[in-house]
Amino acid sequence: MTLQPHFPPRLQAQISLPASKSLSNRALLLGALSGNGSSVTNASDCDDTRVMQRALTLRPEVVDVMAAGTAMRFLTAYFSICPGETHVLTGTERMRERPIGVLVDALRTLGADIAYCENEGFPPLRVVGKTLKGGCITLPADVSSQYISALLMVAPMMREGLTLMLEGEIISRPYIDMTLALMCHFGASAEWSGTHALQVAPGAYRANTEFAVESDWSAASYWYEMVSLSTDPEARVELTGLSADSLQGDSAVQHFFELLGVRTEFAANPDRAILTKNEEARLPSTETLTLNLNRQPDVAQTLVVCCAMQRIPFRFSGLQSLRIKETDRMAALANELKHFGITLGIDNDTLYIDAYAEGTPAWNGTPIATYHDHRMAMAFAPAGMVCKGVSISHPEVVTKSYPAFWQDLETI
């Protein structure tokens, strides 16, 4: 199945963004840990969050997380501290290829009973719940922040709590900060005790806690891309549910896209971000857009495609985690940009383009492969504003985080 998005000459839209998947999954887990009486409102309706809700509510013996990496990591930690329960956690073929050994080793050190059902270091896992001792452990700082968040959220239930030391450069720190903020909201004592040290005290979460999930800044990034690419000087997109004061690290897109000609203004009642053109602030065409995205890796695809479609040279570093996402996102981006005559450079944790061939971007008619990755589909969709007729294979992958994306596109 393929889908060809259509873009009218004018870009005017009012969009109700989906709720944040990152906040939803954390809040649901913390609500389960705090016991009866806690509630999470405006939770995301995406695939990943539904997997979390189903597992936490039904607690089946075999938990199929499908392609939900967050759910696999969070539920591995959660079920390890549920005495008297045994669960097998599995998922798609790609999920069974995504490493989880760092998290399993850490939980085992803290006393968990977890076994690999097939290949060492990878799902599926057999998790036998028990009360964990806790204590002090050390992890490499450049591992997925989801491993760190999973450990932190279950730490108050450990007899000794948790001291977590991180070695090296910390990536995706805003996601760790988000986890700490939500834990404190639900009554835990959790904080940075040093530049590379985290401390969580033992003790129950507070019951009867309420939490309302804000809209998703990651989803907002695709609308920023459209405003940047639009030739309509009066382009205007209103995104509801966003505010300047956000727990989400991806709220930094408002600053990134200022350099790509997009102005952000905020309004209240209801909270919303208003995106318009601001060519005066755009980075000069002779300069390279240089960003370290180790705190915002999920917007890398959006920024790469947006720059490539405008022949903007760029260097985006801090992206080592892209190789272990839904697909190897570095390789996927390089493969699909070839269909536009564009060569993407890859150097360790950095994606770059220093110069563009004459006449590019020029789409060769090959549908964009999405590699079971929602962000590939949504990042490449706006390319149709520059190269007419661009089509997306397996457009249904967007249900992982933004189920209404294609319907929202039809409203502009």
C-alpha positions in Angstrom: 0.0 0.0 0.0 1.2 3.5 -0.9 -0.2 6.9 -0.2 0.5 10.2 -2.1 -0.1 13.2 0.2 -1.4 16.3 -1.6 -0.5 19.9 -0.6 -2.5 22.9 -1.7 -0.6 26.2 -2.7 -1.7 27.8 0.6 -0.8 26.4 4.0 -3.5 27.2 6.6 -4.3 24.7 9.3 -5.6 24.2 12.9 -4.3 20.9 14.2 -5.2 19.0 17.4 -1.9 17.2 18.0 -1.9 13.7 19.6 -0.9 13.5 23.2 2.8 12.9 24.0 3.6 9.2 23.8 6.7 9.7 26.0 4.6 11.4 28.8 1.7 8.9 28.4 3.8 5.8 28.8 5.7 7.1 31.8 2.5 8.4 33.5 0.6 5.1 32.9 3.5 3.1 34.5 3.7 5.4 37.5 -0.1 5.3 37.9 0.1 1.5 38.0 2.9 1.7 40.6 1.0 4.2 42.8 -2.0 1.8 43.1 -5.7 2.4 42.8 -7.1 5.9 42.6 -4.5 7.5 40.3 -5.6 8.6 36.9 -4.0 9.7 33.6 -6.1 11.9 31.4 -5.6 12.7 27.7 -3.3 9.7 27.2 -2.1 9.1 23.7 -4.2 6.8 21.5 -1.2 5.5 19.6 -0.2 1.9 19.2 2.7 2.1 21.8 0.5 3.5 24.5 -2.3 1.0 23.8 0.2 -1.7 24.3 1.2 -0.3 27.7 -2.4 0.1 28.8 -3.3 -3.4 27.8 -0.3 -4.9 29.5 -0.8 -3.0 32.8 -4.6 -3.7 32.9 -4.8 -7.3 31.6 -1.4 -8.5 32.8 -1.3 -11.5 30.4 1.2 -14.3 30.7 2.5 -13.5 27.3 2.9 -9.7 26.6 3.3 -8.9 22.9 4.5 -5.3 22.7 4.6 -5.5 18.9 7.0 -2.7 17.8 6.8 -0.7 21.0 10.4 -0.3 22.2 9.4 1.9 25.1 6.9 -0.7 26.3 9.4 -3.5 26.1 11.9 -1.6 28.3 9.5 -0.1 30.8 7.5 -3.4 31.2 10.7 -5.4 31.7 11.5 -3.3 34.7 7.9 -3.1 35.9 7.1 -6.8 35.9 10.5 -7.6 37.5 9.3 -5.9 40.7 5.8 -7.6 40.8 6.1 -10.5 43.2 4.1 -13.6 42.3 3.8 -12.8 38.6 5.6 -14.4 35.7 5.4 -12.9 32.2 7.0 -13.5 28.8 7.7 -10.3 26.9 8.0 -10.5 23.1 7.4 -8.4 20.0 7.9 -8.1 16.3 10.8 -9.6 14.4 12.5 -6.2 14.5 11.8 -5.9 18.3 13.6 -9.3 18.8 16.6 -7.8 17.1 16.8 -4.7 19.3 19.3 -5.1 22.2 18.1 -5.1 25.8 21.1 -6.7 27.5 22.2 -3.5 29.3 18.8 -3.2 31.0 18.6 -6.9 31.9 22.1 -6.9 33.3 21.3 -3.9 35.5 18.1 -5.4 36.8 19.8 -8.7 37.5 22.5 -6.9 39.5 19.7 -5.4 41.5 18.2 -8.8 42.2 15.8 -9.4 39.2 14.9 -12.9 37.8 15.0 -12.4 34.0 15.9 -15.1 31.4 16.3 -14.9 27.6 13.9 -17.2 25.8 15.9 -17.2 22.6 19.0 -15.2 21.8 21.3 -13.8 24.6 20.8 -10.0 24.9 17.6 -9.8 23.0 13.8 -10.3 23.5 11.8 -12.4 24.1 12.3 -12.4 27.9 10.9 -14.4 30.7 10.4 -12.2 33.8 9.6 -13.6 37.3 8.5 -10.8 39.6 10.0 -10.4 43.1 11.0 -7.7 45.6 14.4 -6.3 44.5 17.1 -5.2 46.9 18.3 -2.2 44.9 21.5 -0.5 45.7 24.2 1.2 43.5 24.9 0.4 39.9 26.9 2.0 37.1 25.8 2.3 33.4 27.4 3.8 30.3 25.8 7.2 29.9 25.4 6.8 26.1 22.8 4.0 26.4 19.2 4.5 25.5 17.6 6.9 28.1 14.7 4.4 28.2 16.9 1.9 30.0 17.7 4.6 32.6 14.1 5.8 32.9 12.9 2.2 33.3 15.3 1.6 36.2 14.4 5.0 37.9 10.7 4.5 37.8 10.8 1.1 39.6 13.5 2.1 42.0 11.2 3.5 44.8 9.8 -0.1 45.1 13.3 -1.5 45.9 14.2 -2.1 49.5 17.3 0.2 49.3 16.2 2.5 46.5 18.7 3.2 43.8 21.9 5.1 43.2 22.6 5.2 39.5 26.0 6.3 38.2 26.4 7.2 34.5 29.8 7.0 32.8 30.6 9.2 29.8 28.5 11.6 27.8 24.8 11.5 28.6 22.5 11.3 25.6 18.8 12.2 25.5 19.0 13.9 29.0 15.7 15.7 28.6 13.9 12.3 28.7 15.6 11.5 32.0 14.6 14.9 33.3 11.0 14.2 32.2 11.1 10.9 34.1 12.3 12.5 37.3 9.7 15.2 37.0 6.9 12.7 36.6 8.2 10.6 39.5 8.2 13.6 41.8 4.7 14.4 40.6 3.6 10.9 41.7 5.3 11.4 45.1 8.7 9.8 44.7 12.0 11.3 45.9 14.2 11.2 42.8 16.9 13.7 41.7 20.3 14.3 40.2 22.7 14.0 43.0 25.7 15.0 40.8 26.4 15.7 37.1 26.4 12.0 36.4 24.7 10.5 39.4 21.0 9.9 40.1 19.5 9.1 43.5 16.1 7.5 44.2 14.9 6.9 47.8 12.8 3.9 48.7 9.2 4.4 49.4 5.7 4.0 48.0 4.3 6.3 45.3 1.5 8.6 46.3 -2.0 7.2 45.7 -4.9 9.2 44.1 -2.5 11.2 41.9 -3.9 12.8 38.7 -1.9 13.7 35.6 -3.0 15.3 32.4 -0.8 14.6 29.3 0.2 17.5 27.1 0.4 17.4 23.3 3.4 15.8 21.5 6.2 18.1 20.4 7.7 15.3 18.3 4.5 15.3 16.3 4.7 19.1 16.0 8.0 18.8 14.2 6.4 17.7 10.9 4.2 20.8 10.9 7.3 22.9 11.4 8.8 21.2 8.4 5.8 22.0 6.3 5.9 25.7 7.2 9.6 25.8 6.5 9.1 24.2 3.0 5.9 26.1 2.1 6.1 28.7 -0.6 3.1 30.5 0.9 4.4 33.7 2.5 1.2 33.7 4.6 1.6 30.1 5.8 0.1 29.7 9.3 -0.4 26.6 11.4 -2.0 26.5 14.9 -1.0 23.5 17.0 -3.2 23.0 20.1 -2.0 21.7 23.4 1.5 23.1 23.2 3.1 25.6 25.6 6.5 27.1 26.0 6.9 25.5 29.4 7.1 21.8 28.5 8.8 18.7 30.0 9.5 17.4 26.5 13.0 17.8 25.1 11.7 18.0 21.6 10.1 21.4 22.4 13.5 22.6 21.2 12.2 22.3 17.6 10.9 25.8 18.0 14.5 27.0 18.2 15.9 24.7 15.6 13.3 25.7 13.0 13.7 29.4 13.7 17.0 28.9 11.7 14.8 27.4 8.9 12.5 30.3 8.7 9.7 29.4 11.1 8.4 31.8 13.8 6.7 30.3 16.9 4.3 32.3 19.1 2.3 30.9 22.0 -1.3 31.7 23.0 -3.5 30.5 25.8 -7.1 29.4 26.4 -6.5 26.9 24.9 -2.7 26.5 25.0 -1.4 26.5 21.4 1.6 27.3 19.3 1.2 29.4 16.2 3.7 28.8 13.4 4.3 31.4 10.7 7.0 32.2 8.1 10.0 34.3 9.3 12.5 34.4 6.5 14.5 37.2 8.2 15.6 34.7 10.8 16.6 32.0 8.4 20.2 30.9 8.4 22.1 32.4 5.4 22.3 30.0 2.5 26.1 30.0 2.6 26.2 28.7 6.2 26.0 25.1 7.4 23.3 24.3 10.0 25.2 22.6 12.8 23.3 21.0 15.7 24.1 18.5 18.4 20.9 16.4 18.6 21.9 14.0 21.4 19.1 15.5 23.5 16.5 15.4 20.6 17.3 12.4 18.4 13.7 11.9 17.4 13.6 15.1 15.4 16.7 14.2 13.3 14.8 12.7 10.4 12.5 15.7 10.2 15.5 18.1 10.1 17.5 16.0 7.6 14.6 15.8 5.1 13.7 19.5 5.6 17.3 20.6 4.9 17.7 18.2 2.0 14.6 19.5 0.3 15.9 23.0 0.5 19.6 22.2 -0.4 20.7 23.5 3.0 24.1 22.1 4.1 24.0 20.6 7.6 25.9 18.6 10.2 23.8 16.9 12.9 25.8 15.1 15.6 25.0 13.1 18.8 22.9 10.6 16.9 24.4 7.2 17.9 21.0 6.0 19.2 19.4 6.2 15.7 20.9 2.8 14.9 18.9 1.0 17.5 15.5 2.6 16.8 12.6 1.0 14.9 15.1 0.7 12.1 18.7 1.9 11.6 17.5 5.4 10.9 20.8 6.6 9.6 20.9 3.9 6.9 17.2 4.4 6.1 17.6 8.1 5.6 20.6 7.6 3.3 18.7 5.0 1.3 15.6 7.1 0.7 17.4 10.4 0.0 19.1 8.6 -2.9 15.7 8.6 -4.7 16.0 12.4 -4.7 19.6 12.3 -6.1 21.0 13.3 -2.7 23.9 11.6 -1.0 23.8 11.7 2.9 27.1 11.4 4.7 27.4 9.3 7.8 30.4 9.6 10.1 30.0 7.7 13.4 27.2 9.7 15.3 26.9 12.4 12.7 24.7 12.9 9.6 25.8 15.6 7.1 25.5 17.0 3.7 28.2 19.5 2.6 27.1 20.1 -1.0 24.3 19.1 -3.4 24.4 17.9 -7.0 23.0 20.2 -9.6 19.3 19.7 -10.2 18.5 18.1 -6.8 16.2 17.3 -5.1 14.6 15.4 -8.0 12.4 12.4 -7.1 12.9 9.4 -9.3 9.4 8.0 -8.7 10.3 5.3 -6.2 7.9 5.2 -3.2 9.6 6.1 0.0 10.2 2.9 2.1 9.3 3.4 5.8 11.1 0.4 7.4 8.2 -0.1 9.9 9.2 3.4 11.2 6.6 6.0 11.8 9.0 8.8 11.7 10.3 7.9 8.3 6.8 8.2 6.9 6.0 11.5 8.5 9.4 13.1 7.9 9.3 12.3 4.2 5.6 13.2 3.6 6.3 17.0 3.3 8.9 16.3 0.6 5.8 16.3 -1.7 5.7 20.0 -1.2 9.0 20.3 -3.2 8.9 17.2 -5.4 5.3 16.7 -6.7 3.9 13.2 -6.5 6.1 11.8 -3.7 4.4 8.7 -2.4 4.9 6.8 0.9 4.9 3.0 1.3 3.1 1.5 4.2 1.6 4.8 5.5 -0.1 2.9 8.3 3.1 2.9 10.3 2.1 6.4 11.6 -0.3 4.7 14.1 2.7 4.1 16.3 2.7 7.7 17.5 0.3 9.9 15.4 -2.7 7.8 14.2 -4.5 10.8 12.6 -1.5 12.2 10.7 -2.9 11.6 7.2 -6.3 12.8 8.1 -4.8 16.0 9.5 -2.9 16.5 6.3 -6.2 16.4 4.4 -7.6 19.3 6.4 -5.1 21.9 5.1 
